[in-house]
Amino acid sequence: MSKVLTTRVIQRLPELFSAAQWGQYVMLSRMRDEIAADLEASHPAVARRLRGLKGDGPAKAPVAPPTDILDVREPRIALPEVALDVGTRLTVDGLLEEHRRRKDLEAWSLAPRHKVLLFGPPGNGKTTLAEALASELHVPFLVVRYGGLIDSYLGSTGKNLDKAVAFAETGPCVLFIDEFDGIGMARDRVCDVGELRRVTNQLLLALDRLADHVLLVCATNADTLVDHALRRRFDTHIEIAAPSLELRLECAKRELSPELCNGVDMRAQARHVATTVTENIDAVVKACREIRRARALRSTAASSGGTPSLCISDGEG
C-alpha cells in the first residue's frame, strides 16, 4: 500500500472511532465501505473483514442524552451550502483546519479554538453555519433545547446546563446554544439579581472548563446584551452580517441551479431575486424555493393535462 494511501486511511480512523462512539451507524457504514475500498488492492482480506462488520445498529449514543435538554442530530448541511462572505469563510476555514490538525497543535502545547460566538441580525445563517461545522468535522450536532434548559425552579437552569455540557463532553461534537443572550445576559442588566446571575456565573465556569474536543457555538441577535466577561471567554467571534447584493446573488444562483431544479437552469432569475429580496438570506432562499415550487407544479400540470395554480416565469423566454 502506498504511503499516500496509508496516510489517508489513518486520517479517517478518528472519524471512524467517533462515529462508533456516538452510534452514528449510517456514517459508520459509509466510512467502513470507503476504507475497505482503499484497502481492497493491497489488503483484500482486511477489506473483506471490514465489509463484514455490522454497522447497522440502533442510532443512539452509548450514553443516553438528556433529551429534554438536548436534541442530538446527525448534521446534513455541507459548508458550501452556507452563504458566507469571503472574510467569514476564511475565518471558518481556519477554525476547521485547527480541529483537523489537532495533533500538530498539541505538539506545540496548544489546543484548537473551540468557543465560537456567532452574532448578527436574524435570518442570515447562524444556525445553518453551526450545523455545517459539525458536518465538516463529521461529529454529532447537539442543539440545546432552550425551553428545556430554562427552568423556573431555583438552581434548576444551572443543573440543566451542567447536564448538557457533561453529555457533550463524552465525545467530539458541536454543541449549539441559540438565543445565547437569553441565558448569558449581562449581570448589570439583569432585573432578577438571583437566578439569572447564578446562571451567568455558571456559564463562566462552564466555558473555562470546557473540554477542547467540544466545539461550542453560541448564537445571538443581540451580542451587546451578553455579559462582557462571557464574551471574553469566546476565542472566536464571527459576525454574520446582513447579506450584500453579491452574497444574495450567490445564494439565489445556488438555489436556482440545475442541481436543485430537476435539471432545469433557472439562474436567469437569480439577479431579480437578489435585487428585490433584501431582508436576509432566509428570505432569498424562500423566494427561490417558491419559484422552484411554481415551476415544478407547472411542469407536472402540463404533463398531466391539468391547469397549474401558479405561474412564475423561469426566465427561459
C-alpha positions as CSV (number, residue, x, y, z in Angstrom):
1,M,0.0,0.0,0.0
2,S,1.4,3.4,-1.0
3,K,2.4,5.9,1.7
4,V,-0.3,8.3,0.5
5,L,-3.0,5.7,0.8
6,T,-1.7,4.6,4.2
7,T,-1.9,8.2,5.4
8,R,-5.4,8.6,4.0
9,V,-6.6,5.5,5.8
10,I,-5.0,6.6,9.1
11,Q,-6.5,10.0,8.8
12,R,-10.0,8.5,8.6
13,L,-9.6,6.4,11.8
14,P,-10.5,9.2,14.3
15,E,-13.7,9.9,12.4
16,L,-14.5,6.2,12.3
17,F,-14.0,5.9,16.1
18,S,-16.1,9.0,16.7
19,A,-19.0,7.6,14.6
20,A,-18.8,4.4,16.5
21,Q,-18.7,6.2,19.9
22,W,-21.8,8.3,19.1
23,G,-23.8,5.5,17.5
24,Q,-23.8,7.2,14.1
25,Y,-24.4,3.9,12.2
26,V,-25.2,5.3,8.8
27,M,-22.0,7.3,8.8
28,L,-20.1,4.3,10.3
29,S,-21.3,2.1,7.5
30,R,-20.3,4.6,4.8
31,M,-16.8,5.1,6.2
32,R,-16.3,1.4,6.7
33,D,-17.0,0.8,3.0
34,E,-14.8,3.7,1.9
35,I,-11.8,2.5,3.9
36,A,-12.4,-1.1,2.7
37,A,-12.3,0.2,-0.9
38,D,-9.0,1.9,-0.2
39,L,-7.6,-1.4,1.2
40,E,-9.0,-3.7,-1.5
41,A,-6.0,-3.8,-3.8
42,S,-3.2,-4.2,-1.1
43,H,-5.1,-5.9,1.8
44,P,-8.1,-7.8,0.3
45,A,-8.5,-9.9,3.4
46,V,-8.7,-6.9,5.7
47,A,-11.2,-5.2,3.3
48,R,-13.4,-8.3,3.4
49,R,-13.4,-8.3,7.2
50,L,-14.2,-4.6,7.3
51,R,-17.2,-5.1,5.0
52,G,-18.4,-8.0,7.1
53,L,-18.6,-5.8,10.2
54,K,-22.1,-4.9,11.2
55,G,-22.7,-1.2,11.2
56,D,-26.5,-1.0,11.1
57,G,-27.3,-1.0,14.8
58,P,-29.8,1.3,16.5
59,A,-29.0,5.0,16.0
60,K,-28.4,6.0,19.6
61,A,-25.4,7.2,21.6
62,P,-23.9,4.7,24.1
63,V,-24.7,7.3,26.9
64,A,-28.4,8.3,26.8
65,P,-28.7,12.1,26.1
66,P,-30.9,14.3,28.3
67,T,-33.5,14.6,25.5
68,D,-35.5,17.2,27.4
69,I,-32.4,19.5,27.2
70,L,-30.5,18.3,24.1
71,D,-31.5,17.4,20.6
72,V,-28.8,15.1,19.2
73,R,-28.7,15.3,15.4
74,E,-26.6,13.9,12.6
75,P,-25.7,17.1,10.6
76,R,-26.8,17.2,7.0
77,I,-25.8,20.7,5.8
78,A,-22.5,21.0,4.0
79,L,-20.4,24.1,4.3
80,P,-20.6,25.1,0.6
81,E,-24.4,25.4,1.1
82,V,-23.9,28.2,3.6
83,A,-23.9,31.8,2.2
84,L,-20.8,33.4,3.7
85,D,-18.7,36.4,2.7
86,V,-15.1,35.9,1.9
87,G,-13.7,37.1,5.3
88,T,-16.1,34.9,7.2
89,R,-15.3,31.9,5.1
90,L,-11.6,32.4,5.7
91,T,-12.2,32.5,9.5
92,V,-14.4,29.4,9.4
93,D,-11.8,27.5,7.2
94,G,-9.1,28.4,9.7
95,L,-11.2,27.2,12.6
96,L,-11.9,23.9,10.8
97,E,-8.2,23.4,10.0
98,E,-7.2,23.8,13.6
99,H,-9.6,20.9,14.6
100,R,-8.4,18.7,11.7
101,R,-4.8,19.3,12.7
102,R,-5.3,18.9,16.5
103,K,-2.1,16.7,16.7
104,D,0.0,19.4,15.2
105,L,-1.2,21.9,17.7
106,E,-0.7,19.5,20.6
107,A,2.9,19.2,19.6
108,W,3.2,22.9,20.4
109,S,1.2,22.6,23.7
110,L,-1.8,24.2,22.0
111,A,-5.4,23.3,21.5
112,P,-7.8,24.2,18.7
113,R,-10.0,27.2,19.2
114,H,-13.4,25.8,20.3
115,K,-15.6,28.5,21.7
116,V,-17.4,30.4,19.0
117,L,-19.8,33.3,19.3
118,L,-21.9,34.0,16.2
119,F,-23.7,37.3,16.2
120,G,-25.7,39.4,13.8
121,P,-29.3,40.0,12.6
122,P,-31.7,37.1,12.4
123,G,-32.2,35.0,9.3
124,N,-28.7,35.0,7.9
125,G,-27.5,31.5,8.7
126,K,-26.1,31.3,12.2
127,T,-27.8,28.0,13.0
128,T,-27.0,26.7,9.5
129,L,-23.3,27.5,9.9
130,A,-23.2,25.8,13.3
131,E,-24.7,22.6,11.7
132,A,-22.3,22.9,8.7
133,L,-19.3,23.0,11.2
134,A,-20.5,19.7,12.6
135,S,-20.9,18.2,9.2
136,E,-17.4,19.3,8.1
137,L,-15.9,17.7,11.3
138,H,-18.0,14.6,11.0
139,V,-19.3,14.9,14.5
140,P,-22.8,15.0,16.0
141,F,-24.7,18.3,16.2
142,L,-26.0,18.8,19.7
143,V,-28.7,21.5,19.9
144,V,-29.7,22.8,23.3
145,R,-33.4,23.0,23.7
146,Y,-34.0,26.5,25.1
147,G,-37.3,25.6,26.6
148,G,-35.8,22.6,28.4
149,L,-32.8,24.4,29.6
150,I,-34.6,27.3,31.3
151,D,-36.4,26.3,34.4
152,S,-38.3,28.4,36.9
153,Y,-37.2,26.4,39.9
154,L,-34.3,27.8,41.8
155,G,-31.0,26.4,40.6
156,S,-32.5,24.1,38.0
157,T,-31.3,26.0,34.9
158,G,-27.7,25.7,36.1
159,K,-28.2,22.0,36.7
160,N,-29.7,21.6,33.2
161,L,-26.7,23.4,31.8
162,D,-24.3,21.1,33.6
163,K,-26.2,18.0,32.2
164,A,-25.9,19.4,28.6
165,V,-22.2,20.0,28.9
166,A,-21.5,16.7,30.7
167,F,-23.1,14.8,27.9
168,A,-21.4,16.8,25.2
169,E,-18.0,16.1,26.8
170,T,-18.5,12.3,26.3
171,G,-17.2,12.6,22.7
172,P,-16.2,15.1,20.0
173,C,-19.2,17.2,18.9
174,V,-20.6,20.6,18.1
175,L,-22.7,21.9,21.0
176,F,-25.0,24.7,19.8
177,I,-26.8,27.2,22.0
178,D,-29.1,29.7,20.2
179,E,-30.5,32.9,21.7
180,F,-27.5,33.0,24.0
181,D,-28.2,36.5,25.2
182,G,-31.2,35.0,27.0
183,I,-29.1,32.9,29.3
184,G,-25.8,34.9,29.3
185,M,-27.3,38.3,29.8
186,A,-25.0,41.0,31.3
187,R,-25.2,40.9,35.0
188,D,-25.6,44.7,35.3
189,R,-28.8,44.4,33.1
190,V,-30.4,41.5,34.9
191,C,-33.5,42.6,36.8
192,D,-33.7,39.2,38.7
193,V,-30.4,39.5,40.5
194,G,-30.7,35.9,41.8
195,E,-31.3,33.0,39.4
196,L,-30.1,34.7,36.1
197,R,-26.9,36.0,37.8
198,R,-26.2,32.4,39.0
199,V,-26.7,31.1,35.5
200,T,-24.3,33.6,34.1
201,N,-21.7,32.7,36.7
202,Q,-22.2,29.1,35.9
203,L,-21.7,29.7,32.3
204,L,-18.4,31.4,33.0
205,L,-17.2,28.3,34.9
206,A,-18.5,26.0,32.1
207,L,-16.6,27.9,29.4
208,D,-13.4,27.9,31.4
209,R,-13.6,24.1,32.0
210,L,-15.0,23.0,28.6
211,A,-13.0,20.2,27.0
212,D,-11.4,21.2,23.7
213,H,-12.9,18.3,21.8
214,V,-16.3,20.1,22.2
215,L,-16.8,22.9,19.7
216,L,-19.2,25.2,21.5
217,V,-21.1,27.5,19.1
218,C,-23.4,30.1,20.7
219,A,-25.6,32.4,18.6
220,T,-27.2,35.7,19.4
221,N,-29.0,38.5,17.6
222,A,-28.0,40.9,20.4
223,D,-24.4,40.4,21.3
224,T,-24.3,43.7,23.3
225,L,-26.7,42.1,25.8
226,V,-24.3,39.2,26.5
227,D,-22.3,39.6,29.7
228,H,-18.9,41.2,28.9
229,A,-16.9,38.6,30.9
230,L,-18.7,35.8,28.9
231,R,-17.9,37.5,25.6
232,R,-14.2,37.5,26.6
233,R,-14.3,33.7,27.2
234,F,-15.0,33.0,23.5
235,D,-11.9,32.6,21.4
236,T,-13.6,33.2,18.1
237,H,-16.2,36.0,17.3
238,I,-17.9,35.8,13.9
239,E,-20.3,38.4,12.7
240,I,-22.9,37.0,10.3
241,A,-24.0,40.4,8.9
242,A,-26.9,41.3,6.6
243,P,-26.0,39.9,3.2
244,S,-24.6,42.1,0.4
245,L,-26.0,42.0,-3.1
246,E,-23.2,39.8,-4.1
247,L,-23.9,37.3,-1.4
248,R,-27.7,37.3,-2.1
249,L,-26.9,36.7,-5.8
250,E,-24.6,33.8,-5.0
251,C,-27.3,32.3,-2.8
252,A,-30.0,32.7,-5.4
253,K,-27.9,31.2,-8.1
254,R,-27.3,28.1,-6.0
255,E,-31.0,27.8,-5.1
256,L,-31.9,28.1,-8.8
257,S,-29.2,25.9,-10.2
258,P,-30.0,22.8,-12.3
259,E,-28.9,20.5,-9.4
260,L,-31.9,21.7,-7.4
261,C,-34.3,22.4,-10.3
262,N,-34.7,18.9,-11.8
263,G,-32.0,19.7,-14.4
264,V,-33.5,23.0,-15.5
265,D,-31.3,26.0,-15.3
266,M,-33.3,28.8,-13.7
267,R,-30.4,31.1,-12.7
268,A,-31.6,33.8,-15.1
269,Q,-34.0,34.8,-12.3
270,A,-31.3,35.0,-9.7
271,R,-30.4,38.6,-10.1
272,H,-34.1,39.7,-9.9
273,V,-34.5,37.8,-6.6
274,A,-31.2,39.2,-5.2
275,T,-32.1,42.8,-6.0
276,T,-35.7,42.7,-4.8
277,V,-35.5,40.4,-1.8
278,T,-33.1,42.2,0.6
279,E,-34.3,41.3,4.1
280,N,-31.9,38.4,4.8
281,I,-30.6,35.1,3.4
282,D,-33.6,33.2,4.6
283,A,-35.9,35.4,2.6
284,V,-33.8,34.9,-0.5
285,V,-33.9,31.1,-0.1
286,K,-37.7,31.1,0.5
287,A,-38.3,33.3,-2.7
288,C,-36.2,30.9,-4.8
289,R,-38.0,27.9,-3.4
290,E,-41.3,29.4,-4.3
291,I,-40.1,29.9,-7.9
292,R,-39.0,26.2,-7.9
293,R,-42.3,25.1,-6.4
294,A,-44.3,27.0,-9.1
295,R,-42.2,25.6,-11.9
296,A,-42.5,22.0,-10.5
297,L,-46.2,22.3,-10.3
298,R,-46.5,23.9,-13.7
299,S,-44.4,21.1,-15.3
300,T,-46.4,18.5,-13.5
301,A,-49.7,20.1,-14.6
302,A,-48.5,20.4,-18.2
303,S,-47.5,16.7,-18.4
304,S,-50.9,15.6,-16.9
305,G,-53.1,17.9,-18.9
306,G,-54.1,19.9,-15.8
307,T,-54.1,23.6,-15.1
308,P,-51.4,24.9,-12.7
309,S,-52.5,27.1,-9.9
310,L,-49.3,29.2,-10.1
311,C,-47.3,30.6,-12.9
312,I,-44.0,32.3,-12.4
313,S,-41.6,32.9,-15.3
314,D,-38.4,30.9,-15.3
315,G,-36.6,33.3,-17.5
316,E,-36.5,31.0,-20.4
317,G,-38.5,33.3,-22.6
